[in-house]
Amino acid sequence: MNFSKRIIAMQESPIRKLVPFAENAKRQGKKVYHLNIGQPDIETPENFMDAVRKFDEKVLKYSLSQGIPELIDAISTYYKKYDMDFDKDEILITNGGSEALLFVLIALCDDGDEIVVPEPFYTNYNGFSAAVGVNVIPITTNASEGFHLPSRDVIEKAITPRTRAILLSNPGNPTGVVYTKEEVNLIAEISKANNLFIISDEVYREFVYDGLEYTSFGNIPGVEDRVVIVDSVSKRFSACGARIGAVISKNKELMKQILKLCQGRLCCPTLDQVGAVELYNVTEDYFNAVLEEYEKRRNIVHAGLTAIPGVICEKPTGAFYVIAKLPVVDAEEFVIWLLKDFDLNGETVMLAPAEGFYGTPGLGKDEARIAYILNEDDLRKSMEILKVALEKYPNKK
Ligand SMILES: Cc1ncc(COP(=O)(O)O)c(C=O)c1O
């Protein structure tokens, strides 16, 4: 019996595929510090749980396919703070940013169409694109340039008659890049000149450090009908398990098409939507405290990594990830070794090998993505473990 070529082409998630090795290590009694996945340890605001506890309907019904009105209102109000004005029919609630991405790709692309994506990119862009028969055309960005975009010429070379959209995450996962206003304007110009959509994954919108300015594609005049924002409560409110995201666009025709997919999957979880409404009521203090915490963590990880001989990494300015070049031949082998063959006083770390975050074969083989989502002490310990591990690792460059 055969499976579809599309599903065969889909890669396993590099973030999750080595989890069985981690599970095995834990069964052997090792403590594993998970730096491989963007699952923050910051507490979800209590008002989410309160709202769910207070829910007193007798039947847990399907909700509306586009999302419950209270949540759409809350998101619309949130966007007004950022000078973006979205009508109710310009916001569709999805099962996380993940479903938003999948729906947008389905709605914009036919089999064999292309999307241009700066690499390294969020690995599931590859996975979802493969699953719907879309080719990811990478534009390589480099750590030495802080993963900022190359020139207009280079970007436009990647565009063909089959290109439907430019997809980027800003702030970037896994790079930590925050695109400048000039870069955002450049992408807007390119999209107009080449009649493309811009799929702007802004799930890390608030995670911007060093006082940098953040520019959303939703604030750029002249491309309103081309911009599709992918959003989520997962990272913003440390609520990854709520599975609530959104597709947001002023292109009403596109939203009408995506609504058909929403109707097909009936609805998002009712209780999670009820809780998510309250998330949007948290005060500025919440974000300020969270941001301060992540900035401290970023500094610990960056200082820890740069103190390890042979490790090269630039200081990221956004999201909560860093890409590090390791002095190893193959980062995946190294991560497996960390889990199978190494421990420091019964403890080890798990990283995400970075090859799966690239579209160009061969790139990222000696790189890993590190998520700085643990508390300061655990991050310090993790950096110490990584340092000792790299001293002992036999297959070094
Ligand atoms: C850049 C980016 N986009 C989208 C997602 C999807 O997140 P969720 O489906 O939890 O909203 C993630 C999750 O890690 C991400 O890093």
Ligand as a Chemical Component Dictionary entry (heavy atoms), coordinates in Angstrom:
data_LIG
# 
_chem_comp.id                   LIG 
_chem_comp.type                 NON-POLYMER 
_chem_comp.pdbx_formal_charge   0 
_chem_comp.three_letter_code    LIG 
# 
loop_
_chem_comp_atom.comp_id 
_chem_comp_atom.atom_id 
_chem_comp_atom.alt_atom_id 
_chem_comp_atom.type_symbol 
_chem_comp_atom.charge 
_chem_comp_atom.model_Cartn_x 
_chem_comp_atom.model_Cartn_y 
_chem_comp_atom.model_Cartn_z 
_chem_comp_atom.pdbx_ordinal 
LIG C1 C1 C 0 7.458 31.096 14.096 1  
LIG C2 C2 C 0 6.348 30.233 14.591 2  
LIG N1 N1 N 0 5.171 30.261 13.971 3  
LIG C3 C3 C 0 4.144 29.509 14.355 4  
LIG C4 C4 C 0 4.278 28.633 15.413 5  
LIG C5 C5 C 0 3.106 27.795 15.780 6  
LIG O1 O1 O 0 2.719 27.942 17.085 7  
LIG P1 P1 P 0 1.273 27.561 17.632 8  
LIG O2 O2 O 0 0.662 26.597 16.679 9  
LIG O3 O3 O 0 1.509 26.990 18.976 10 
LIG O4 O4 O 0 0.528 28.852 17.653 11 
LIG C6 C6 C 0 5.482 28.551 16.110 12 
LIG C7 C7 C 0 5.679 27.615 17.222 13 
LIG O5 O5 O 0 6.736 27.384 17.715 14 
LIG C8 C8 C 0 6.543 29.378 15.682 15 
LIG O6 O6 O 0 7.723 29.350 16.297 16 
# 
loop_
_chem_comp_bond.comp_id 
_chem_comp_bond.atom_id_1 
_chem_comp_bond.atom_id_2 
_chem_comp_bond.value_order 
_chem_comp_bond.pdbx_ordinal 
LIG C1 C2 SING 1  
LIG C2 N1 SING 2  
LIG C2 C8 DOUB 3  
LIG N1 C3 DOUB 4  
LIG C3 C4 SING 5  
LIG C4 C5 SING 6  
LIG C4 C6 DOUB 7  
LIG C5 O1 SING 8  
LIG O1 P1 SING 9  
LIG P1 O2 DOUB 10 
LIG P1 O3 SING 11 
LIG P1 O4 SING 12 
LIG C6 C7 SING 13 
LIG C6 C8 SING 14 
LIG C7 O5 DOUB 15 
LIG C8 O6 SING 16 
# 
